[in-house]
Amino acid sequence: MNQTPLAVKMRPNHIDEIIGQEPLVGKGKIIRRMVESGNIASMILFGPPGTGKTSMAFAIARSLSLPIRKLNAVIDKKKEMEIVVEEAKMSGQIVLILDEVHRLDKAKQDFLLPHLEENLITLIGCTTSNPYHAINPAIRSRCHLFELTSLTIDQVKEAINKTLHDEVNGYGAKSVSLSEEALNHFAFSANGDLRAVLNGLELAVSSTPPNDQGEIAITLEDAEQCMQKKSFSHDKDGDAHYDVLSAFQKSIRGSDVNASLHYLGRLIEAGDLDSIARRLIVIAYEDIGLANPQAGPRAIAAVEAAERLGFPEARIPLSVSVVELALSPKSNTAYKALDNALADIRTRHTGDVPAHLKDSHYKGAAKLGRGVEYRYPHNYDGNWIDQQYLPNEIKDKNYFQPNDNSKFERAMKAVYENILQKKKK
């Protein structure tokens, strides 16, 4: 007997029930404004798996009590789309929720386009792919694009607790309890994928027999088995997870290769490839930076290799990257220089772009003084000529403060200081 999955049963019926995605459905945000005005336009919702794209599509349509038809661009034929269009002609506007919209072939696309233009069909496409890369421009240009983001740990916990107390679609009518460790593990191991959490929770509940008191008590071990990930030693607030990540980065920053490998091992044991990947790339640019500029691209390559391999083999490229980053010379001068520039931009009036740097590629620009006195550096010895680039208000600012911890940055420091010296003459 087919049973509706828990993740489907827990889909929101109104945008007020959506967990997360505040930039889209929060007060005054664009999708909420559409719903409150009673006029929704065709759109494409994109983002990582389990972020609630299809659920949001249903919530939008249900908020306005509009008829819904759901199809899949891969599985369903053009004939099914023709049926939806005929229904729309008979009953008025229909919302077509189209999963895997990036897989829409030319025949289906050509059929849908005129009906989208006439607003007979309101399309809400859902995809994990970047629509700018994966979706045909003809469809993309007729839809608004909205990106959904992975849920935070607190938002995942909120969804779990809501499921446990929902007496209609969740487990509120049953006696189900989660230990604090199990709740934390479900939330942490999901990496923001709510569907994965609800699938794991459903498996845990269905496979755990009631105890003597008739209660289905889910333990940490149950959660680990159902999510197929081992647990960190999480405390009640999940601080241990962030403690390990913090120690991982600080050990690499401090050039302690043994500690770096130890904390990498902890993260690998927890199966937390996403956190490892993000942290390695950040470290390569934040802590290594200009001292070893190739560390960034190599860290990205190691992460991509690890993601393709998966565990256990993923540990091999990760170990290479961690050893390199830990033993590389360190520099944070580039991003610190940008932070200094941003501080000026955010806290003071920095002035207008100098007239000689403004765009001059249009008729009448010269009359406005745009680009008239600009001097092209390649026309001068050494491909350099002294001229003002910063606005008048901050023309003497020096944001970049290089160090000499590596051969590469020493060379950059020499060039920089040479330019400053020329400016003083």
N, C-alpha and C positions, 0 to 999 in steps of 0.2 A: 504494500500500500504506500503510495507516494504521500509524503508529509511535507508541508511547506516549511522550508528552512527557517530557523529562528531569525536569521539576519533579514529575511524578507518580511516576516511577521512584524518585526520591530521597526519597519520603515515609518518615518513620520507622515502624518496626515495633514500637517500644516507647517508652514515655515517657522512658526513659533516653537515647534518641537524639534527642529534641527539642532544638533549639538555641534558646536564649532562653527567655522566659516563665517565669523562675525563680519569680515570685510565685505561680504556679499549680502548677508541677510540680517545684519545688525540694524539698529535704528538709524534711519536715514540713508542706508546703503542701497545700492542700485537694484538688486533683485527684490528686496522688500518694497522699494518704491514702485517697481513694476506691479507687484501684487496688490499693493494698496490702491494704486490707480485703476486696477482692473484691466490693465492692458499689458500683456506679455508679448515679447517679440521672440522670433526664432533665435536660438542660442546654442553654443557648444560649451559643455562643461568638461574641463580636462584637469587631470591631476593624477597622483599615484593611486594604486589599487586601494580599495577600502576607505576612500575619503568621503564616500556618500554621494557620488555623482548621480547615480540612478535614483537613489532615495531623495535627493534634492529635486530631481525632475518630477517625481511623483508628488512631492510636497507642494511644489509650485502649482501644478495643475489642480490638485485637490483643494488648495487654498482658495481657488476661484471656482471650484465645482465644475470644472471643464471635463468633458469626456476624454478618456485616455486610451491610446492604443500603444502597445510596446512591441517593437520588432528588433531584430538583430541584423545588422548589415551583412554579416557573413552567412548566417543560416537561412534567413527569410528571403524568398524570391520577390521579383518585381510584382508578381501577381498579388501577393499579400499587401503590397503598397497600393496597388490599384483598388483593392477592397477598401482600404482606409480612406482613400480619396473619394470613393463613391459614398461612403458613410458620411463624410464631411459635407458633400454636396446635398445630402438629404437632411442632415441635422444641424448644419452650421459648423463653426470652428471646432476642430479636433486637435488635441495635443498628441503628436507622434513622438514617443520616446524611442530613440534609436541608439542602441548599444553598439559599440565597435564602429562608430560612424566613420572612422578613418579608413575602414575597409569597404566603403561604398563604391561599387563599380560604376562604370560610365553609364550603362543603361539605366540603372536605378537612379543615378544622379540626374541624368537628363529628364527622366520622368518627373522627379520631385521638384526641379527648379521652378517651372511655371506656377506650380501650386503654392510654393513658398512666396513667390512674388505677389501672388493674388491674396495672400494671407488666408487661403482656404485651410492650409495646414500650418500649424505652429510646430516647428521642429525643435526638439531638445535633444541634441546629440551628446553622447557620452563617450569619452575615450581617455586612455592613459597616455596617448601619444601627444607630442607637441603639434597643435593644429597648424602651425606655420610651416611645419615640415611634412606632415602626413595627410592633410586634408586638402582636397582639390580647391584651388582659389575660387572657382565658381560657387561652390557651397559656402566656403569660408566668408566670402564677401557679403553673403546674404544673412549671416548670423553674427550675433554678438559673442565674443569669446570671454569666458570666465574661468579663472584658474582656482581650483580647490586645493587646499593644503592638508598635509597629514595632521591628524588630531594630536593634541598634546596628551601627556600622560594623565593629567587631571580630567581632561575631556573624555578619555577612554574609560576612566574609573566612573565618571558620571553616567556614561552609557551602560556600563555593567550594572551599577546600582539601580538604574532605571529599569533595566530588564528584570532584575531580581524582584522588583516590587510591582511590576505591571501584571495585574491579575487577568487581563484579557489575552495579551499576546506574549507575555513573558512568563516568569515563574512565580508571580505573586500568589497564585492559588496553590502553589506547592510549598513545602517546607524545605527551602534550599538555602544553604549558608556557605559562604566562602571564608576561609581563614584569611587573616590580613596578609599573610605571605602569599597566598594563592592570588588574591586580588592584585597585589603589587606585581606578581609575575605575569599575570594576564596582561596588565597594562604596559609593563616595560617590554615584554617580548614581542608585542604586536608591531612595534615601530610605527604607530599611528594608523595601522590598518584595522579599522573597526570590524570589517567583515570577518577577518581572521580571528579576532577576539571572540565574536559571537559564535562562530563555528566551533572554536575550541571550547567555549563555555557549554554549548549545546552537547558536544561529545562528552564532556565531563559529567553533566547532569544525567544524560541517558545511560552512561556506563557505570555510574556509581550507585550501588544498592543502598536503600535507606538503612539507617542504624536502628537500634532497638527503640528509639523514641520516634521513629518514622521520619527522621530528618535526613536529607541528602546533604552530607557535609563534604565539601570540596577542599582537599588539602593542597599544599604546595606540590607534593609529589604528583597528585592528579593533574594539576595545572601544567607541570613540566611535561608529562606524558602527552597531554592533549594538545599542547602547543609545540611539542617536539623541540623544545629548547630547554637547556639547563638553566638554573637560576643563579643570579648573583646572590650574595648574602645581603639581600635588601633589608633595610630597617623600615620602620613604619612609614617614614616620609620619603623613602626611596633615595635617601642621601648617599647610601653606599654606592649606588650606580654612578652618581656624579663624582663621588670621591675617587673611584677607580679611574674614570676618564680624566679627572684633574691630575691625579698622580702620574698617569700615562704621559700627558703633555709636559708636565713639569720635569719629569725624569728625562725626556728627550731634550727639552730646553736646557737642562743642566748637564747634558752630555754624559749621563750615567747609562751606558748601554745595557748593563745587566738589569737594572731596575726597569728600564724601558721594555725589555723583553719579558720581564716578569708580569708587568701590567698588561702587555699585549696578550700574554697567555691567559690571564684572567678573562679578558674580553672575548678571546677565542673560545674558551670553555663555555661561556655564556651564549655563544653563537651570535654575538652582536656585531655582525659585519658592517652594518650601516653606520654605527657609531665610530667604529675603527676607521672606516673610509673617510668620513667627514673630518675626523680629528687629524688624520695624517695629512690631508690636503691643507687644512688650516695651518698646521705646524710648519709645513714646507714653505708657506708664504709669510706667516707671521713671525716665526722664530729663526728661520734659516735665511729667507729673503735674498738680498743682494750678495750675501756672503757665498752663496752657492746657487746661482739662478736656475741651474738645471735640476735642482732638487724638486722643484714644483712639478714640472712635466714628468719627471721620473716617478714621483709619488702618485700622480694621476694614472700613469701607465700601470703601476703596481696595483692600484685599486681596481682598475678595469680588468686586469688579469685575475685578481682575486674574485671579483664578481662573476666572471665567466667560469672560473674553476669551481667555485663553491667550496665549502669545507668538506673534507679535511685539507685538500690540496691548497686552498686559499692561503693557508698559513705560510706557504713557501715565499711567494712574492711579498707578503706583508712583512716577513722577517727581514728580507733584504732591504726594504724601504726603511724600517725602523732602525736598523743598524746604521744605514747611511745618514739618516736624519740626526740620530744621536751623536754621531762622530763628526758631523759637518761643522765648520765654523758657523757662528751665529750672528745674525744682524736683524734688527727691527727698524732700521732707519727709514726705509721706504714708506711703510704704512704709518709710522710716526709723523713723517713729513706731511702726509696727506691729512692725518688727524689735526695737525697744526693749521693747515689750510682750511679745513672744514670748521675749525673753531672760529676763525676769522669770519668766514662766510655766515655763520650762524649768530654771531654776537656783535657784528658791527657792519656799518655801511662800507662796502669795499669798492664802490665806484663803478663807472662804466668802462666797457672795453675801449681801449684807445682807438681813435678814429682810423689810424693807418692799418689796424688789424681787422677792421670790420669787413664784411663781405662786399666785394666790389663787382660781382658777376651779374650785374643787371644794369639796364639803361638808366642813366641819371645818377648812378652811384658817385661818379667823380664830382658832380655839381654839389653833392652833399658832403664832399670831403672824405668819402669812404675809400680806404686803401690807397690814397694818393701818395703818401710819403712812405709807403712800405718798401723796405729794401730786402731783396731776395738773397738769403745767405749764400746760396750756391754760386752767386756771381762774385764772391769775394774770396780772398786768400784764406785757406783753412776752413772754408764753408761757414764762416762766422762773421757777423758784423754787429757792432754794438748798437742796439736800439731798444726802446722800452716795450715790454710785453705786458707787465702787470698794470692794472689801473692806477691812476695818479695817487689815490689815497693810500695805496700799499706798495708803491713802486720799489721801495727799498727792502721789502720783506725777504728773508731767507728762511724758508721752511725746512729745507733739507739739511741735515747735519750728519754727514757721512762719517763712518769710522774706518779703521784700517786693519780689521780683523782677518781679512782675506785678500788674496792677490787681486781678485776681480774688483772688490770694493776700493782697494787702494788705488787701482787704476782710475775708477770713477771719481774718487776723491781728488786725484791730481787734475783731472779734466775740469772738475767743478771749481776747484780753487784757482786754476789758471783763468777761467772765465771771470770769476769775481775780481781777480787782480787786474784783468784787462778793463773791466768796467770802472775801476777806480782811476785809471789814467785819463 
